Amino acid sequence: MDLKHTPSSSNTNLDEFGYQQELKRTLSVKDLVIYGLIFIVPIAPMGIYGAVISVSQGMIALTYAIGMLAMFFTALSYGQMSQAFPVAGSVYAYAKLGINKSIGFLSGWMIILDYIFVPALLYIIAANSLKSLLPTIPTWLWLVGFIAINTLINVGGIAFTAIANRIFLIGELIVLAFFIILGSYGLMRGIGNGFTLKPFYDASHFNLNFVMTATSVAVLRFLGFDGISTLAEETTGGNQAVGKGILWSLLIVGALFIIQTYLAALIVPNWHSFNDLNTAFYVVAGKVGGPFLTDLTTIATILSWGFANALAAQAAISRILFGMARDHNCHTFLPVYIPDSRPHI
């Protein structure tokens, strides 16, 4: 993190909360949106496409639309909290300042564990996937590479991290653009059953229980926009910047989720034909782009997990720990019993 003592912004008075401006304010709303997109991963549905479309009975676009609507209200809540408490720490700061220090302690460590375990899992998945593509390189070497590169980028400061985020995002959007263009062209050339609304609503298979079950899985891919709130003390747009960044990132990534899953469901309408649900999307990509698009989407998904998503999570963890450490709230909040060693009379 970049540490720099500067006067507090007129729109973000940290002294009201007993803090000084220690982090360098360099991030615009655009940077926050890019960070949110990287954390969520615009091509995230590619990795879990098979699981979601099978549970939703083919109505995968509907599940992501419902998921985006549900997360929209969560995003509004984060926007309001970040405006009321524009400090680093996200949920930790909101719970600590809005309720009490003990609840803040619990909330802080719960979200830290989330930001640690999820990237750790993604590191392992990405490393194992690359091992299957390049069997001569051991898995542990990929793991070390992911962690080392992401750490070096974050140590370079938030401005350097923002540049890396833009590069990663451009790469993901290029891959997604290839799929959307080739998928649309393939549908116009007769692949699949053409453009229909069945990925949104299929009367013959519609079951609300199935759709909501699928939504509970799909909605997990929206997680990450909350990480924007950890950057509240590094923004230049005032108290409303974080809320704007959260809403815009959610709406943009939600639209991208819906578009890519809608096209995929049209390209291969018979989802029962997938032999392996874990690779379902890559099979769909191969239908319209051949081995080139299959390999491209596979590698892009792996690298987005191993680098982009984990990079954003690592940045979020450091800000939460920063917020807790300056409050001296990284230790247990429970009272400690110290026995009285004085002799009893």
C-alpha positions as CSV (number, residue, x, y, z in Angstrom):
1,M,0.0,0.0,0.0
2,D,1.1,3.6,-0.6
3,L,1.4,5.5,2.6
4,K,1.3,9.2,2.4
5,H,0.2,11.8,5.0
6,T,-1.9,14.3,3.2
7,P,-4.7,16.6,4.3
8,S,-8.1,15.1,4.4
9,S,-10.4,15.5,1.4
10,S,-13.2,18.1,1.9
11,N,-15.7,15.4,0.9
12,T,-14.2,12.6,3.1
13,N,-13.3,13.8,6.5
14,L,-11.5,10.9,8.2
15,D,-10.8,13.0,11.3
16,E,-14.5,12.7,12.1
17,F,-13.8,9.0,12.8
18,G,-10.5,9.6,14.6
19,Y,-8.2,8.7,11.6
20,Q,-5.6,10.6,9.5
21,Q,-5.3,10.4,5.8
22,E,-2.5,7.8,5.4
23,L,-3.3,6.1,2.1
24,K,-2.6,7.9,-1.2
25,R,-5.8,9.0,-3.0
26,T,-5.3,8.0,-6.7
27,L,-8.3,5.9,-7.7
28,S,-11.2,7.4,-9.8
29,V,-14.6,5.8,-10.1
30,K,-13.4,4.3,-13.3
31,D,-10.6,2.6,-11.5
32,L,-13.0,1.3,-8.9
33,V,-15.3,-0.2,-11.5
34,I,-12.3,-1.9,-13.2
35,Y,-11.3,-3.3,-9.8
36,G,-14.8,-4.6,-9.2
37,L,-14.9,-6.2,-12.6
38,I,-11.6,-7.9,-12.0
39,F,-12.7,-9.2,-8.6
40,I,-15.9,-10.6,-9.9
41,V,-14.3,-11.8,-13.2
42,P,-16.4,-11.0,-16.4
43,I,-15.9,-14.5,-17.7
44,A,-16.7,-16.3,-14.4
45,P,-19.8,-18.1,-15.8
46,M,-17.5,-20.1,-18.2
47,G,-16.1,-22.1,-15.3
48,I,-19.5,-23.1,-13.7
49,Y,-21.7,-23.0,-16.8
50,G,-22.4,-26.8,-16.9
51,A,-23.5,-26.9,-13.2
52,V,-25.8,-23.9,-13.5
53,I,-27.5,-24.8,-16.8
54,S,-28.2,-28.3,-15.7
55,V,-29.9,-27.3,-12.4
56,S,-31.8,-24.5,-14.1
57,Q,-33.1,-26.8,-16.8
58,G,-31.6,-24.7,-19.5
59,M,-32.8,-21.3,-18.3
60,I,-29.4,-20.1,-17.3
61,A,-29.8,-16.5,-18.5
62,L,-32.9,-16.2,-16.2
63,T,-30.8,-17.3,-13.2
64,Y,-28.2,-14.7,-13.8
65,A,-30.8,-12.0,-14.3
66,I,-32.4,-12.9,-11.0
67,G,-29.0,-13.1,-9.3
68,M,-28.1,-9.6,-10.5
69,L,-31.4,-8.2,-9.2
70,A,-30.8,-9.7,-5.8
71,M,-27.3,-8.4,-5.6
72,F,-28.4,-5.0,-6.7
73,F,-30.1,-4.4,-3.4
74,T,-26.9,-5.6,-1.6
75,A,-24.9,-3.2,-3.7
76,L,-27.2,-0.3,-2.7
77,S,-26.6,-1.2,0.9
78,Y,-22.9,-1.2,0.5
79,G,-23.2,2.2,-1.3
80,Q,-25.1,3.7,1.6
81,M,-22.7,2.3,4.2
82,S,-19.6,3.5,2.3
83,Q,-21.1,7.0,2.1
84,A,-21.8,7.0,5.8
85,F,-18.5,5.5,6.8
86,P,-15.9,6.3,4.1
87,V,-13.0,4.4,5.6
88,A,-11.0,1.4,4.7
89,G,-12.1,-1.9,6.2
90,S,-15.5,-2.5,4.4
91,V,-17.8,-4.7,6.5
92,Y,-15.4,-4.5,9.5
93,A,-15.6,-0.7,9.6
94,Y,-19.3,-0.6,9.1
95,A,-20.0,-3.1,11.9
96,K,-17.4,-1.5,14.2
97,L,-18.6,2.1,13.7
98,G,-22.3,1.3,13.3
99,I,-22.7,-1.3,16.1
100,N,-19.7,-1.9,18.3
101,K,-16.0,-3.0,18.3
102,S,-16.7,-6.6,19.2
103,I,-19.1,-7.1,16.3
104,G,-16.6,-5.3,14.1
105,F,-13.9,-7.8,15.1
106,L,-16.0,-10.8,14.2
107,S,-17.2,-9.2,10.9
108,G,-13.6,-8.3,10.0
109,W,-12.1,-11.7,10.5
110,M,-15.1,-13.4,8.8
111,I,-14.6,-11.4,5.6
112,I,-10.8,-11.8,5.8
113,L,-11.2,-15.6,5.9
114,D,-13.5,-15.3,2.9
115,Y,-10.9,-13.3,1.0
116,I,-8.2,-15.7,2.0
117,F,-10.0,-19.1,1.4
118,V,-11.5,-18.2,-2.0
119,P,-8.3,-17.1,-3.6
120,A,-6.5,-20.0,-2.1
121,L,-9.0,-22.4,-3.7
122,L,-8.7,-20.5,-7.0
123,Y,-4.9,-20.8,-6.9
124,I,-5.2,-24.6,-6.5
125,I,-7.9,-25.0,-9.2
126,A,-5.9,-22.8,-11.6
127,A,-2.6,-24.6,-10.9
128,N,-4.2,-28.1,-11.3
129,S,-5.8,-27.0,-14.5
130,L,-2.5,-25.7,-15.9
131,K,-0.9,-28.9,-14.8
132,S,-3.3,-30.9,-17.0
133,L,-2.4,-28.6,-20.0
134,L,1.4,-28.6,-19.2
135,P,2.1,-31.8,-17.3
136,T,5.9,-31.2,-17.3
137,I,5.5,-28.2,-14.9
138,P,4.7,-29.2,-11.3
139,T,1.7,-27.8,-9.6
140,W,3.6,-26.2,-6.8
141,L,5.6,-24.1,-9.2
142,W,2.4,-22.6,-10.6
143,L,1.2,-21.9,-7.1
144,V,4.4,-20.1,-6.2
145,G,4.2,-18.2,-9.5
146,F,0.7,-17.0,-8.9
147,I,1.4,-15.9,-5.3
148,A,4.7,-14.2,-6.1
149,I,3.5,-12.2,-9.1
150,N,0.3,-11.0,-7.3
151,T,2.3,-10.1,-4.3
152,L,4.8,-8.1,-6.3
153,I,2.0,-6.2,-8.1
154,N,0.3,-5.3,-4.8
155,V,3.6,-4.3,-3.2
156,G,4.1,-1.9,-6.1
157,G,1.2,0.2,-4.7
158,I,-2.5,0.8,-5.6
159,A,-1.6,2.8,-8.7
160,F,0.5,-0.1,-10.1
161,T,-2.2,-2.5,-9.1
162,A,-4.8,-0.4,-11.0
163,I,-2.6,-0.6,-14.2
164,A,-2.4,-4.4,-13.8
165,N,-6.1,-4.6,-13.3
166,R,-6.7,-2.8,-16.6
167,I,-4.4,-5.2,-18.4
168,F,-6.1,-8.2,-17.0
169,L,-9.6,-6.8,-17.7
170,I,-8.7,-6.0,-21.3
171,G,-7.5,-9.6,-21.8
172,E,-10.7,-11.0,-20.4
173,L,-12.9,-8.7,-22.4
174,I,-11.1,-9.6,-25.6
175,V,-11.7,-13.3,-25.0
176,L,-15.4,-12.6,-24.2
177,A,-15.7,-10.5,-27.4
178,F,-14.3,-13.4,-29.5
179,F,-17.0,-15.7,-28.0
180,I,-19.8,-13.2,-28.5
181,I,-18.9,-12.4,-32.1
182,L,-18.2,-16.0,-33.1
183,G,-21.2,-17.2,-31.2
184,S,-23.6,-14.7,-32.8
185,Y,-22.2,-15.4,-36.2
186,G,-22.6,-19.2,-35.7
187,L,-26.2,-18.8,-34.6
188,M,-26.9,-16.7,-37.7
189,R,-25.3,-19.5,-39.8
190,G,-27.6,-22.2,-38.4
191,I,-25.7,-23.5,-35.3
192,G,-28.2,-24.4,-32.6
193,N,-31.9,-23.5,-32.8
194,G,-31.4,-19.8,-33.6
195,F,-32.3,-16.8,-31.4
196,T,-35.1,-17.7,-28.9
197,L,-36.1,-16.7,-25.4
198,K,-35.8,-20.2,-24.0
199,P,-32.6,-19.4,-21.9
200,F,-34.9,-16.9,-20.1
201,Y,-38.1,-18.9,-20.0
202,D,-39.0,-22.3,-21.3
203,A,-42.6,-23.1,-20.4
204,S,-42.1,-26.9,-20.9
205,H,-39.3,-27.1,-18.3
206,F,-40.0,-24.2,-16.1
207,N,-39.8,-25.0,-12.4
208,L,-39.3,-22.2,-9.9
209,N,-37.6,-24.4,-7.4
210,F,-35.0,-25.4,-10.0
211,V,-34.5,-21.9,-11.1
212,M,-34.0,-20.5,-7.6
213,T,-31.6,-23.4,-6.8
214,A,-29.5,-22.6,-9.8
215,T,-29.6,-18.9,-8.9
216,S,-28.1,-19.7,-5.5
217,V,-25.1,-21.2,-7.3
218,A,-24.9,-18.5,-10.0
219,V,-25.1,-15.6,-7.5
220,L,-21.8,-16.7,-6.0
221,R,-20.1,-15.5,-9.1
222,F,-21.3,-11.9,-8.4
223,L,-19.3,-11.9,-5.1
224,G,-16.4,-9.5,-5.2
225,F,-18.0,-6.1,-5.8
226,D,-18.0,-5.6,-2.1
227,G,-14.2,-5.5,-2.2
228,I,-14.4,-2.0,-3.8
229,S,-15.5,-0.7,-0.4
230,T,-12.1,-1.6,1.1
231,L,-10.5,1.1,-1.2
232,A,-12.6,4.0,0.3
233,E,-9.6,5.9,1.6
234,E,-7.8,5.7,-1.8
235,T,-10.5,7.3,-3.9
236,T,-10.6,10.8,-5.4
237,G,-14.3,11.2,-6.0
238,G,-15.6,11.9,-2.5
239,N,-17.9,9.8,-0.3
240,Q,-20.1,8.7,-3.2
241,A,-17.3,7.3,-5.4
242,V,-17.4,3.8,-3.8
243,G,-21.2,3.5,-4.1
244,K,-21.0,4.5,-7.8
245,G,-18.1,2.0,-8.4
246,I,-20.0,-0.8,-6.8
247,L,-23.3,-0.2,-8.7
248,W,-21.6,0.2,-12.1
249,S,-19.4,-2.8,-11.7
250,L,-22.4,-5.0,-10.8
251,L,-24.6,-3.8,-13.6
252,I,-21.8,-4.2,-16.2
253,V,-20.7,-7.6,-15.1
254,G,-24.3,-8.7,-14.8
255,A,-25.0,-7.8,-18.4
256,L,-21.9,-9.6,-19.5
257,F,-22.9,-12.7,-17.5
258,I,-26.4,-12.7,-19.1
259,I,-25.1,-12.2,-22.7
260,Q,-22.5,-15.0,-22.6
261,T,-24.7,-17.6,-21.0
262,Y,-27.7,-16.7,-23.2
263,L,-25.6,-17.2,-26.3
264,A,-24.0,-20.4,-25.0
265,A,-27.5,-21.9,-24.2
266,L,-28.6,-21.1,-27.8
267,I,-25.5,-22.6,-29.4
268,V,-26.0,-26.0,-27.6
269,P,-29.7,-26.0,-26.6
270,N,-29.5,-29.7,-25.6
271,W,-27.5,-29.4,-22.4
272,H,-28.1,-33.1,-21.7
273,S,-25.6,-33.8,-24.4
274,F,-22.6,-32.6,-22.3
275,N,-20.5,-35.6,-21.2
276,D,-18.7,-33.5,-18.6
277,L,-20.5,-30.5,-17.0
278,N,-17.1,-29.1,-15.8
279,T,-16.0,-28.4,-19.4
280,A,-19.5,-27.7,-20.8
281,F,-18.7,-24.1,-21.8
282,Y,-15.5,-25.0,-23.5
283,V,-17.4,-27.5,-25.6
284,V,-19.8,-24.7,-26.5
285,A,-17.0,-22.5,-27.5
286,G,-15.5,-25.2,-29.7
287,K,-18.8,-25.4,-31.6
288,V,-18.4,-21.8,-32.9
289,G,-14.7,-21.2,-32.8
290,G,-13.1,-24.6,-33.0
291,P,-10.0,-25.7,-30.9
292,F,-8.8,-22.1,-31.0
293,L,-11.7,-20.8,-29.0
294,T,-11.8,-23.9,-26.8
295,D,-8.2,-23.4,-25.7
296,L,-8.6,-19.6,-25.5
297,T,-11.6,-19.7,-23.1
298,T,-10.0,-22.5,-21.1
299,I,-6.7,-20.7,-20.5
300,A,-8.4,-17.3,-20.0
301,T,-10.6,-18.8,-17.2
302,I,-7.6,-20.4,-15.5
303,L,-5.5,-17.2,-15.6
304,S,-8.4,-15.0,-14.5
305,W,-8.7,-17.2,-11.4
306,G,-5.0,-17.5,-10.7
307,F,-4.1,-13.9,-11.3
308,A,-6.8,-11.3,-11.7
309,N,-9.3,-12.5,-9.1
310,A,-6.7,-13.4,-6.5
311,L,-4.9,-10.1,-7.1
312,A,-8.0,-8.1,-6.2
313,A,-8.7,-10.3,-3.1
314,Q,-5.1,-9.8,-1.9
315,A,-5.5,-6.1,-2.2
316,A,-8.8,-6.2,-0.2
317,I,-7.3,-8.3,2.6
318,S,-4.5,-5.8,3.1
319,R,-6.9,-2.9,3.4
320,I,-9.1,-4.7,6.0
321,L,-6.0,-5.7,8.0
322,F,-4.9,-2.1,7.8
323,G,-8.2,-0.9,9.2
324,M,-8.2,-3.4,12.0
325,A,-4.6,-2.9,12.9
326,R,-4.9,0.9,13.4
327,D,-7.8,0.3,15.7
328,H,-5.8,-2.3,17.6
329,N,-8.6,-4.7,16.9
330,C,-6.7,-7.7,15.5
331,H,-6.6,-9.4,18.9
332,T,-9.4,-11.2,20.7
333,F,-12.3,-9.1,21.9
334,L,-13.2,-11.6,24.7
335,P,-12.3,-10.6,28.2
336,V,-9.3,-12.6,29.6
337,Y,-9.5,-14.0,33.1
338,I,-6.3,-13.5,35.1
339,P,-6.4,-15.3,38.4
340,D,-5.6,-13.3,41.5
341,S,-2.2,-14.4,42.7
342,R,-2.4,-12.6,46.0
343,P,-2.6,-14.9,49.1
344,H,-6.1,-15.2,50.5
345,I,-6.6,-14.1,54.1
